[in-house]
């Protein structure tokens, strides 16, 4: 049960970081060297997909410690 919570939290962190990077790459979130660089949009999308996948796998395997 502990590893399920850890995967959900870790996946959520990846999703949150990915969303921030998408916003920075799109120029919406300012104040970084990443601002306005489209590369970070794609890196952010990859983080969101990876984080979502981790969270989904944790939910699919109840008791899969």
GUTORSE-114456 format. One line per field, with one value per atom (N, C-alpha, C, O, CB): residue number from 0; residue in one letter; atom name; x, y, z. Coordinates in steps of 0.2 Angstrom, whole numbers, plus 5000, padded with zeros to 4 digits. Each point is the difference from the previous one (the first is absolute). Glycine has a CB too. Layout:
BEGIN
marlo	(NUM/...)
kolvo	(A/...)
timi	(CA/...)
c1	(X/...)
c2	(Y/...)
c3	(Z/...)
***
This chain:
BEGIN
marlo	(0/0/0/0/0/1/1/1/1/1/2/2/2/2/2/3/3/3/3/3/4/4/4/4/4/5/5/5/5/5/6/6/6/6/6/7/7/7/7/7/8/8/8/8/8/9/9/9/9/9/10/10/10/10/10/11/11/11/11/11/12/12/12/12/12/13/13/13/13/13/14/14/14/14/14/15/15/15/15/15/16/16/16/16/16/17/17/17/17/17/18/18/18/18/18/19/19/19/19/19/20/20/20/20/20/21/21/21/21/21/22/22/22/22/22/23/23/23/23/23/24/24/24/24/24/25/25/25/25/25/26/26/26/26/26/27/27/27/27/27/28/28/28/28/28/29/29/29/29/29/30/30/30/30/30/31/31/31/31/31/32/32/32/32/32/33/33/33/33/33/34/34/34/34/34/35/35/35/35/35/36/36/36/36/36/37/37/37/37/37/38/38/38/38/38/39/39/39/39/39/40/40/40/40/40/41/41/41/41/41/42/42/42/42/42/43/43/43/43/43/44/44/44/44/44/45/45/45/45/45/46/46/46/46/46/47/47/47/47/47/48/48/48/48/48/49/49/49/49/49/50/50/50/50/50/51/51/51/51/51/52/52/52/52/52/53/53/53/53/53/54/54/54/54/54/55/55/55/55/55/56/56/56/56/56/57/57/57/57/57/58/58/58/58/58/59/59/59/59/59/60/60/60/60/60/61/61/61/61/61/62/62/62/62/62/63/63/63/63/63/64/64/64/64/64)
kolvo	(X/X/X/X/X/X/X/X/X/X/X/X/X/X/X/X/X/X/X/X/X/X/X/X/X/X/X/X/X/X/X/X/X/X/X/X/X/X/X/X/X/X/X/X/X/X/X/X/X/X/X/X/X/X/X/X/X/X/X/X/X/X/X/X/X/X/X/X/X/X/X/X/X/X/X/X/X/X/X/X/X/X/X/X/X/X/X/X/X/X/X/X/X/X/X/X/X/X/X/X/X/X/X/X/X/X/X/X/X/X/X/X/X/X/X/X/X/X/X/X/X/X/X/X/X/X/X/X/X/X/X/X/X/X/X/X/X/X/X/X/X/X/X/X/X/X/X/X/X/X/X/X/X/X/X/X/X/X/X/X/X/X/X/X/X/X/X/X/X/X/X/X/X/X/X/X/X/X/X/X/X/X/X/X/X/X/X/X/X/X/X/X/X/X/X/X/X/X/X/X/X/X/X/X/X/X/X/X/X/X/X/X/X/X/X/X/X/X/X/X/X/X/X/X/X/X/X/X/X/X/X/X/X/X/X/X/X/X/X/X/X/X/X/X/X/X/X/X/X/X/X/X/X/X/X/X/X/X/X/X/X/X/X/X/X/X/X/X/X/X/X/X/X/X/X/X/X/X/X/X/X/X/X/X/X/X/X/X/X/X/X/X/X/X/X/X/X/X/X/X/X/X/X/X/X/X/X/X/X/X/X/X/X/X/X/X/X/X/X/X/X/X/X/X/X)
timi	(N/CA/C/O/CB/N/CA/C/O/CB/N/CA/C/O/CB/N/CA/C/O/CB/N/CA/C/O/CB/N/CA/C/O/CB/N/CA/C/O/CB/N/CA/C/O/CB/N/CA/C/O/CB/N/CA/C/O/CB/N/CA/C/O/CB/N/CA/C/O/CB/N/CA/C/O/CB/N/CA/C/O/CB/N/CA/C/O/CB/N/CA/C/O/CB/N/CA/C/O/CB/N/CA/C/O/CB/N/CA/C/O/CB/N/CA/C/O/CB/N/CA/C/O/CB/N/CA/C/O/CB/N/CA/C/O/CB/N/CA/C/O/CB/N/CA/C/O/CB/N/CA/C/O/CB/N/CA/C/O/CB/N/CA/C/O/CB/N/CA/C/O/CB/N/CA/C/O/CB/N/CA/C/O/CB/N/CA/C/O/CB/N/CA/C/O/CB/N/CA/C/O/CB/N/CA/C/O/CB/N/CA/C/O/CB/N/CA/C/O/CB/N/CA/C/O/CB/N/CA/C/O/CB/N/CA/C/O/CB/N/CA/C/O/CB/N/CA/C/O/CB/N/CA/C/O/CB/N/CA/C/O/CB/N/CA/C/O/CB/N/CA/C/O/CB/N/CA/C/O/CB/N/CA/C/O/CB/N/CA/C/O/CB/N/CA/C/O/CB/N/CA/C/O/CB/N/CA/C/O/CB/N/CA/C/O/CB/N/CA/C/O/CB/N/CA/C/O/CB/N/CA/C/O/CB/N/CA/C/O/CB/N/CA/C/O/CB/N/CA/C/O/CB/N/CA/C/O/CB/N/CA/C/O/CB/N/CA/C/O/CB/N/CA/C/O/CB/N/CA/C/O/CB/N/CA/C/O/CB)
c1	(5004/4996/5004/4999/4992/5015/5004/5003/5001/5002/4999/5003/4995/5001/5007/4985/4995/5000/4999/4994/5007/4999/5006/5000/4994/5012/5006/5000/5002/5004/4991/5000/4995/5001/5002/4991/4996/5003/4999/4991/5013/5003/5006/5000/4997/5007/5005/4998/5002/5005/4987/4997/4997/5001/4997/4999/4997/5005/4999/4992/5015/5006/5002/5001/5003/4997/5002/4995/5002/5004/4988/4994/5001/4999/4993/5009/5000/5006/4999/4995/5012/5006/4999/5002/5005/4990/4998/4996/5001/5000/4994/4995/5004/4999/4991/5014/5004/5005/5000/4999/5004/5004/4997/5002/5005/4987/4996/4998/5001/4994/5003/4998/5006/5000/4991/5015/5006/5002/5002/5002/4996/5002/4995/5002/5003/4989/4995/5001/4996/4996/5012/5000/4995/5000/5005/4991/4995/5003/4998/4993/5013/5003/5007/5004/4990/5007/5006/5006/4998/4995/5013/5005/5005/5003/4989/5009/5004/5004/4997/4995/5013/5004/4996/5001/5010/4984/4996/4994/4997/5006/4996/4994/5000/5005/4994/4996/5000/5004/5000/4998/5005/5003/4996/4998/5013/4987/4995/5002/4996/5000/5011/5002/4997/4999/5012/4988/4998/4992/4998/5011/4988/4993/5000/4996/5000/5008/5001/5002/4998/5004/5003/5003/4994/5000/5012/4985/4994/4995/4997/5005/4996/4995/5003/4996/5000/5010/5003/4999/4998/5010/4993/5000/4992/4999/5011/4986/4993/4997/4997/5001/5004/4999/5003/4996/5003/5007/5003/4997/4999/5012/4988/4997/4993/4998/5008/4990/4993/5000/4996/5001/5008/5001/5002/4997/5006/5001/5002/4994/4999/5013/4984/4994/4995/4997/5005/4997/4995/5002/4996/5001/5010/5002/4999/4999/5009/4993/4999/4993/4998/5012/4985/4993/4998/4995/5003/5005/4998/5002/4997/5004/5004/5003/4999/5005/5004/4985/4999/5003/4999/4990/5015/5003/5006/5002/4988/5013/5005/5007/5005/4988/5008/5006/5005/5006/4988)
c2	(4994/5006/5006/5005/4989/5006/5006/5001/5006/4991/4998/5002/5003/5003/4987/5008/5003/5007/5004/4985/5013/5007/5004/5005/4992/5000/5003/5001/5005/4989/5001/5001/5005/5004/4984/5013/5005/5007/5004/4988/5008/5007/5001/5006/4993/4997/5001/5001/5005/4988/5004/5001/5007/5004/4984/5014/5007/5005/5006/4990/5003/5005/5001/5005/4992/4997/5000/5004/5004/4985/5010/5004/5007/5004/4986/5012/5007/5004/5005/4992/4999/5003/5001/5005/4990/4999/5001/5005/5004/4984/5014/5005/5007/5004/4989/5007/5007/5001/5005/4994/4995/5001/5001/5004/4988/5006/5001/5008/5003/4985/5014/5007/5005/5005/4992/5001/5003/5000/5005/4993/4996/5000/5004/5002/4987/5011/5004/5008/5004/4986/5012/5007/5002/5006/4995/4995/5002/5002/5005/4988/5002/5001/5003/4997/4993/5016/5004/4999/4997/5011/4994/5000/4995/4998/5008/4990/4995/5000/5003/4990/5004/4999/4995/5000/5002/4995/4995/5004/4998/4993/5015/5004/5001/5003/5003/4992/5001/4995/5001/5011/4983/4995/4994/4997/5007/4995/4994/4993/4996/5011/4993/4993/4998/4994/5008/5003/4998/4998/4997/5011/4994/4998/4992/4997/5014/4987/4993/4996/4994/5008/5001/4996/5000/4995/5009/5001/5001/4995/4996/5016/4987/4995/4993/4996/5012/4991/4993/4999/4994/5007/5004/4999/4999/4996/5011/4997/4999/4993/4996/5016/4985/4993/4995/4995/5009/4997/4995/5000/4995/5007/5004/5001/4997/4996/5014/4991/4997/4993/4996/5014/4987/4993/4997/4994/5007/5002/4997/5000/4995/5009/5001/5001/4995/4996/5016/4987/4995/4993/4996/5012/4990/4994/4998/4994/5007/5004/4999/4999/4996/5012/4995/4999/4993/4997/5016/4985/4993/4994/4995/5011/4995/4994/5001/5001/4998/5001/5000/4994/4994/5012/4996/4995/4997/4994/5003/5006/4997/5002/5001/5000/4999/5002/4994/5001/5006)
c3	(5000/5000/5000/4997/5009/4997/5001/4993/4998/5014/4984/4993/4996/4995/5006/5000/4995/5002/4995/5005/5006/5002/4997/4997/5013/4991/4997/4993/4997/5012/4987/4993/4998/4995/5004/5004/4999/5001/4996/5007/5003/5002/4995/4997/5015/4986/4995/4993/4997/5010/4991/4994/5000/4995/5003/5007/5001/4999/4997/5010/4996/5000/4993/4998/5014/4984/4993/4996/4996/5006/4999/4997/5001/4995/5006/5005/5002/4997/4997/5014/4989/4997/4993/4997/5012/4988/4992/4998/4995/5005/5004/4999/5000/4996/5008/5001/5001/4994/4997/5016/4985/4994/4994/4996/5010/4993/4994/5000/4995/5005/5006/5000/4999/4997/5011/4995/4998/4993/4997/5015/4985/4993/4996/4994/5008/5000/4996/5001/4997/5003/5005/5001/5005/5001/4988/5014/5004/5007/5003/4991/5009/5006/4999/4996/5009/4998/4998/5006/5005/4989/5004/5005/5000/5005/5002/4988/4999/4993/4995/5013/4992/4993/4996/4994/5011/4997/4996/4997/4996/5012/4995/4997/4993/4997/5014/4985/4993/4996/4994/5008/5001/4996/4999/5005/5000/4989/4999/5001/5001/4990/5010/5002/5007/5001/4993/5010/5007/5000/5004/5001/4990/4999/4999/5003/4992/5001/4998/5006/5002/4986/5016/5006/5005/5003/4995/5003/5004/4999/5004/4998/4991/4998/5002/5002/4989/5008/5002/5007/5003/4988/5014/5007/5002/5004/4997/4996/5001/4998/5004/4994/4997/4997/5005/5002/4986/5014/5004/5007/5003/4991/5009/5006/5000/5005/4998/4992/5000/4999/5003/4992/5002/4999/5006/5002/4987/5015/5007/5004/5004/4995/5001/5005/4998/5004/4998/4991/4998/5001/5002/4989/5009/5001/5008/5002/4988/5014/5007/5002/5004/4998/4994/5001/4998/5002/4997/4995/4997/5005/4999/4990/5015/5003/5008/5004/4987/5011/5007/5004/4998/5000/5007/5004/4996/5002/5004/4989/4996/5003/4996/4994/5016/5003/4999/5002/5007)
***
